């Protein structure tokens, strides 16, 4: 699954979308953009990937495992 939360302004916007069911199903692989907007809904066990601009044509990625 790919979930893009760019336009989400609050957790209220997420009600009824089924996101909790998607991210809590252990059989799913889910990529979430703007995941910080999920706040309390974020699973404890996950891999966070952060992208950083270094130069015009250069990016840095960091990976961290949260358990």
Buried (B, 14 or more C-beta within 10 A) or exposed (E): EEBEBEEBEEEEEBEEEEBEEEBEEEEEEBEBEEBEBBEEBBEEEBEEEEEEEEEEEEEEEEEEEEE
